[in-house]
Amino acid sequence: MLKVKIGLSKRKKVPVFYILDGTYLPHEALRLLWDLRWLNEIEHNKEYTILEAKGNTLKFLSQHASFIVDEWKVWGKYYIPHFSLQGKTILDVGAGRGETALLFFLHGAYKVIAVEPNVKAVECLKENMERNDWNVEIVAEPFSLEHLKFNYDFMKMDGEGCEELLLKLPKVDKPCVVEVHSSKLLNEFMGEGWRKIYSLTADIHFVSNA
């Protein structure tokens, strides 16, 4: 399981739980630990974090490790389409270090095409791919509309700025879920017939074309 430290908050001096680099009130931490009871912390230091998840071992730069803790439940609810991913190929735009690749493989995906421009993220992604024997094709460059020519069944996109490129198309033929990063963009997507499925914050929204 994830390791927990207990302390007092700096401002209000109330009890808080420290999980990786995140700070949570007790009720938040207990709910999080229950939801992520399958996630084990192997090592965590200032430089990197290693987690074990259902037989997979993932390495992160420590400043990114909290992403999987804070966002996994949302990803599992909104990045997984209504149809089965068994045997399917996923175009994972904004693949990061492989945290969403893990999600797709746990749901039966055959292959993930991982588009990620960040050099350090790609280094972790390569290591995670090799250590877990994942079927991943890494595209280490910014997203372009040319990537939609890949042979894939479903696309997940989370890359601030690249979602605007989709608005240049009459339509996206394959089913996808896209994270848009402003209310203005949300309105533009909805004006093109996309459907809002979730709002994470006032400026982060998930839309789908399915």
C-alpha positions as CSV (number, residue, x, y, z in Angstrom):
1,M,0.0,0.0,0.0
2,L,1.0,3.6,-0.2
3,K,3.0,4.9,2.8
4,V,1.5,7.6,5.0
5,K,3.0,10.2,7.3
6,I,0.9,12.1,9.8
7,G,1.5,15.7,10.7
8,L,0.0,19.1,11.2
9,S,-0.8,21.6,8.4
10,K,1.4,24.6,8.3
11,R,-1.3,27.2,8.4
12,K,-4.3,25.9,10.3
13,K,-2.4,23.3,12.4
14,V,-4.9,20.6,11.8
15,P,-4.0,16.9,11.4
16,V,-3.1,16.0,7.8
17,F,-1.8,12.9,6.0
18,Y,1.2,13.1,3.7
19,I,1.0,10.6,0.8
20,L,4.0,10.8,-1.7
21,D,4.2,14.6,-2.1
22,G,0.5,15.3,-1.6
23,T,-1.2,16.6,1.6
24,Y,-4.7,15.4,2.5
25,L,-7.2,15.8,5.3
26,P,-7.8,12.6,7.1
27,H,-11.1,11.8,5.4
28,E,-9.6,12.5,2.0
29,A,-6.6,10.3,2.7
30,L,-8.6,7.4,4.0
31,R,-10.9,7.4,0.9
32,L,-7.8,7.7,-1.4
33,L,-6.0,4.8,0.4
34,W,-9.1,2.6,0.0
35,D,-9.6,3.5,-3.7
36,L,-5.9,2.8,-4.4
37,R,-5.4,-0.2,-2.1
38,W,-4.0,-2.1,-5.0
39,L,-1.2,0.4,-5.5
40,N,2.1,-0.2,-3.5
41,E,4.9,2.2,-2.8
42,I,8.2,0.6,-3.4
43,E,10.5,3.6,-3.1
44,H,10.1,7.4,-2.9
45,N,12.8,9.9,-2.7
46,K,13.5,13.5,-3.9
47,E,14.5,12.2,-7.4
48,Y,12.2,9.4,-8.3
49,T,9.4,7.2,-7.1
50,I,8.7,3.5,-7.9
51,L,5.2,2.1,-7.5
52,E,3.9,-1.4,-8.0
53,A,0.4,-1.7,-9.5
54,K,-1.2,-5.1,-10.2
55,G,2.0,-6.8,-11.2
56,N,3.4,-3.8,-13.1
57,T,6.3,-1.7,-11.7
58,L,6.3,2.0,-12.7
59,K,9.1,4.6,-12.2
60,F,8.3,8.3,-12.1
61,L,10.2,11.5,-11.4
62,S,9.0,12.2,-7.9
63,Q,7.3,15.5,-8.8
64,H,5.0,13.5,-11.2
65,A,4.2,10.5,-9.0
66,S,1.2,12.2,-7.3
67,F,-0.6,12.3,-10.7
68,I,-1.5,8.6,-10.6
69,V,-2.7,9.1,-7.0
70,D,-4.8,12.1,-7.5
71,E,-6.2,11.4,-11.0
72,W,-6.5,7.6,-11.3
73,K,-10.1,7.4,-10.3
74,V,-11.1,10.1,-12.8
75,W,-9.1,8.4,-15.6
76,G,-10.7,5.1,-14.9
77,K,-14.2,6.6,-15.1
78,Y,-13.7,8.9,-18.1
79,Y,-10.8,7.7,-20.2
80,I,-12.3,4.2,-20.7
81,P,-15.0,4.1,-23.5
82,H,-18.3,2.3,-23.3
83,F,-17.0,-0.5,-25.5
84,S,-14.4,-3.2,-24.5
85,L,-10.7,-2.4,-25.0
86,Q,-9.9,-6.1,-25.2
87,G,-7.4,-6.5,-28.0
88,K,-7.7,-2.9,-29.1
89,T,-4.9,-0.4,-30.0
90,I,-5.0,3.0,-28.1
91,L,-3.6,6.3,-29.4
92,D,-2.5,7.8,-26.1
93,V,-1.7,11.5,-26.7
94,G,0.1,13.0,-23.7
95,A,1.2,9.6,-22.6
96,G,3.5,10.9,-19.8
97,R,5.5,8.2,-18.1
98,G,3.0,5.4,-19.0
99,E,0.5,5.9,-16.2
100,T,-2.5,5.9,-18.7
101,A,-0.9,3.1,-20.7
102,L,-1.1,1.1,-17.5
103,L,-4.8,1.9,-17.3
104,F,-5.4,0.8,-20.9
105,F,-3.4,-2.5,-20.5
106,L,-5.3,-3.3,-17.3
107,H,-8.5,-3.0,-19.4
108,G,-7.3,-5.4,-22.0
109,A,-5.6,-3.2,-24.6
110,Y,-3.3,-5.0,-27.0
111,K,-1.1,-2.0,-27.9
112,V,-0.6,1.6,-26.9
113,I,0.8,4.2,-29.3
114,A,2.2,6.7,-26.9
115,V,2.7,10.3,-28.2
116,E,4.8,12.3,-25.7
117,P,7.2,15.2,-26.4
118,N,8.7,15.6,-23.0
119,V,12.2,14.1,-23.0
120,K,12.4,13.1,-19.3
121,A,8.9,11.7,-19.5
122,V,9.9,9.6,-22.5
123,E,12.9,8.2,-20.6
124,C,10.6,7.0,-17.8
125,L,8.1,5.7,-20.3
126,K,10.8,3.6,-22.1
127,E,12.0,2.2,-18.8
128,N,8.4,1.3,-17.7
129,M,7.7,-0.2,-21.1
130,E,10.7,-2.5,-20.9
131,R,10.4,-3.5,-17.3
132,N,6.7,-4.5,-17.8
133,D,7.0,-5.9,-21.3
134,W,4.3,-3.6,-22.6
135,N,3.4,-3.5,-26.3
136,V,4.1,0.3,-26.7
137,E,5.1,2.3,-29.7
138,I,6.6,5.6,-28.5
139,V,6.2,8.7,-30.7
140,A,8.6,11.1,-29.0
141,E,7.3,14.4,-30.6
142,P,4.5,16.9,-30.2
143,F,1.1,15.8,-31.4
144,S,0.2,16.5,-35.0
145,L,-2.9,15.7,-37.1
146,E,-0.6,13.2,-39.0
147,H,-0.8,11.0,-35.9
148,L,-4.5,10.4,-36.6
149,K,-3.4,8.2,-39.6
150,F,-2.1,5.6,-37.2
151,N,-4.1,2.3,-37.0
152,Y,-5.9,2.7,-33.7
153,D,-9.3,2.0,-32.2
154,F,-9.6,4.7,-29.5
155,M,-7.8,7.9,-28.7
156,K,-7.2,9.6,-25.3
157,M,-5.8,13.1,-25.5
158,D,-4.3,15.1,-22.7
159,G,-1.9,17.7,-24.0
160,E,-2.5,21.3,-23.3
161,G,-2.7,23.1,-26.7
162,C,-2.8,20.1,-29.0
163,E,-6.5,19.6,-28.6
164,E,-7.1,22.8,-30.6
165,L,-5.7,21.0,-33.7
166,L,-8.8,18.8,-33.6
167,L,-11.0,21.8,-34.2
168,K,-9.4,22.2,-37.7
169,L,-11.0,18.9,-38.8
170,P,-14.6,18.4,-40.0
171,K,-14.7,15.4,-37.6
172,V,-12.5,12.8,-35.9
173,D,-13.4,9.4,-37.3
174,K,-12.3,7.2,-34.4
175,P,-13.9,7.4,-30.9
176,C,-12.0,9.5,-28.4
177,V,-11.9,11.3,-25.1
178,V,-10.1,14.7,-25.1
179,E,-9.1,16.9,-22.2
180,V,-9.7,20.5,-23.0
181,H,-8.0,23.2,-21.0
182,S,-10.2,26.3,-21.0
183,S,-13.9,27.1,-20.9
184,K,-13.5,28.9,-24.3
185,L,-12.2,25.7,-25.9
186,L,-15.0,23.7,-24.3
187,N,-17.6,25.9,-25.9
188,E,-15.8,25.6,-29.3
189,F,-15.8,21.8,-29.0
190,M,-19.4,21.6,-28.0
191,G,-20.3,23.9,-30.9
192,E,-18.7,21.3,-33.2
193,G,-20.9,18.6,-31.7
194,W,-18.6,17.2,-29.0
195,R,-20.2,16.1,-25.7
196,K,-18.9,17.2,-22.3
197,I,-18.6,14.2,-20.0
198,Y,-16.9,15.7,-17.0
199,S,-15.4,18.9,-15.6
200,L,-12.4,18.4,-13.3
201,T,-12.0,22.2,-12.6
202,A,-13.4,25.4,-14.1
203,D,-10.8,25.2,-16.9
204,I,-10.2,21.4,-17.3
205,H,-13.0,19.5,-19.1
206,F,-13.3,16.1,-20.7
207,V,-15.2,15.8,-24.0
208,S,-16.1,12.9,-26.2
209,N,-17.1,12.5,-29.8
210,A,-18.9,9.2,-29.1
